[in-house]
Amino acid sequence: MMNVLLHAALGGAVVAASFSAVSAHDIYTDVHGRNGQLCCGGDDCAATSFREHGGQFEFLTRERQWIAIPEDRITFLPIPGDPPSDDSHRAHLCYRSATDNDRLGGASSNVFDSIFLYCAFIPPGSI
């Protein structure tokens, strides 16, 4: 009986953890970038920080690396459902790791340093 209760408790904890991760990511559902494409393929998007130096924008990746993103690839709109933040440098970045095929193929215009960029967002008023 104890074994059954332990499995049920652990199973419920896993389901609850999965649900919170999905719920937190729901704000990116149906979000389109500047070029009109969908931004997210599951867990590609996350809130992050950005910095600006003389018109050049850099975003902090999940791997804690600053990546320069050209202004023409940034959408200056809020993410619907993103809770208000006091962080004046809050942004959102949607990407995956770039592969050798990305760098060599027709998608190379989406490769910036080590990432394959889907979308980058800076809410209005953050600059």
C-alpha positions, 0 to 999 in steps of 0.5 A: 500500500505504501508503495502505491501511495509513493508512486501516486505522489511522485506521479502527481509531482511530475505532472504538476511540474510539467504543467507549470513549465507548460503554463509558463511557456503558454505566453509564446503560443501563436506569437509571430515575429517581425517576419510573420513566422511563428516564434516557438517550437516548444521550449525555444523562447524565454524571457531574458535581458538585453543591452544596447550600445550605440544602436547595437542590441545584445541579448543574453542567451540561456547559456549566459552568452551575450549575442548581438541581434541586428535591429531589423530582426527585433520586434519592438512589441510586448509579448501578450500575457507577459506579466509587467516587470520592473526590469527595464531591460527585460526582453524575450529571445526565441532560438535554438543552437545553430548547426553546421547545416544552418551555417552553410544552408539557405538559413544562414541569415538566421544564424547569429554566433552560436544560435539559430534565431527565430524571434527577438522581442523588446517591449516598447518603452524599454529603450 
